[in-house]
Amino acid sequence: MRITDIKVFPTWVGRRNQLIVKVETDERLYGWGEAGVSSRELAVAGAVRHYREFLIGKDPMRIGALWQQMYRSQYFEGGRVLTGAISAIDIALYDIAGKVLGVPVYQLLGGKHRDYVPCFATTSAPMGPKLIEDVKLLLEHGWTVIRTVPGHPDRGGDPLLFEPRESIALTAEWLTKVRQEVGPTPVLGIDYHHRLSVAEAASFCQRMPSGTLDFLEEPIRAETPDAYAALRAMTGVPFAIGEEFSSKWQFLPYVERGLTNFARIDVCNVGGLTESMKVAGWCEAHYIDLMPHNPLGPICTAATIHLAAAVANFAWLEVRTTPTENLGFDNTDLFPIQPRLEGSRFPVPSTPGLGVEFNEELAAKQEFRFSESPHLHRRDGSLTNW
């Protein structure tokens, strides 16, 4: 069996693009993959096309060797655009291998540890009574792990305004109230989306009673491990870090130095299932659980379910279709076969491959839409992180 073509489909789904990749073979078997690096899909598609030139004619079953060939094929190794492309191709190769052997992908990763994959829900409700309502609604529907997002006082009609100190004061106040309302049992966290400095993040944590938060996700940018080491010395709140990491080498200091407590690995950005399994084993040796980043579509979800099934050290999977959130990423016209939630968890599938299908004919009728993440600014006009 040989690879005959690799196709890319940058497709608008819900409120953002998904970059879908199809690897075809001369035995009429094919595999689906998905790349991360949202809002830079055309850059990743270009990298996929470069890889296509030397992957055609290769044996798709040599997944690990092809990963090495893609990663080492240029002088400038790594980087999110390149590993996003590698991720999509790697996932598609696993889909093919599962279909060839007639087994679900997790069997290729060592077999399943669990029968279902527990998930966490997100509420984007503003800090106030609506937040408490949303959290209670999720609890009523069986969601026991709940993530919140930062609040902000009135912006005066400017949705792109973000002042960190104003945000942390309001957010800490209401998260404390949420914990008082729901008690100690539910798992409660927040994603600050790297919008804070070390001092701001420390101040935020110190404004809440101990035990308010079970995890703080990405409070600061992760380019500098020493910054997280400084923050770790100032707070005991567990950190969830890693959704932007594009290799095991980027995870290295965060795992080895104990700077993260949950690994927010993104299978569509880190290098696919091949690299994800290496990071997972490394985390297991340091008693760190995976809490995968899953902001994309059903192919990313399916690949991450197989990863979650095949590792011992797993916490919860992010899902964006819940009673408090529906971003439309699981469009059934484009993805007629895809994973389906049962309550607050995904059952581990038994079908060969990933267990997902994509309607490429429908996607081909769409025009590509450029999109851009919000460019937030402070009151003085300077830019800040989204």
Secondary structure, DSSP 8 states (H G I E B T S, - for coil): --EEEEEEEEEEETTEEEEEEEEEETTS-EEEEEE--TT-HHHHHHHHHHHHHHHTTS-TT-HHHHHHHHHTSSSS---HHHHHHHHHHHHHHHHHHHHHHTSBHHHHTT--S-SEEEEEEE----TTHHHHHHHHHHHHTT--EEEE-------TT-TTB--HHHHHHHHHHHHHHHHHHH-SSSEEEEE-TT-S-HHHHHHHHHTS-TTS-SEEE--S-SS-HHHHHHHHHH--S-EEE-TT--SHHHHHHHHHTT--SEE---TTTTTHHHHHHHHHHHHHHTT-EE-----S-HHHHHHHHHHHHH-S-B--EE-SEETTEE-STT-TTT-SB----BTTEEE---SSBS--B--HHHHHTS----------B-TTS-B---
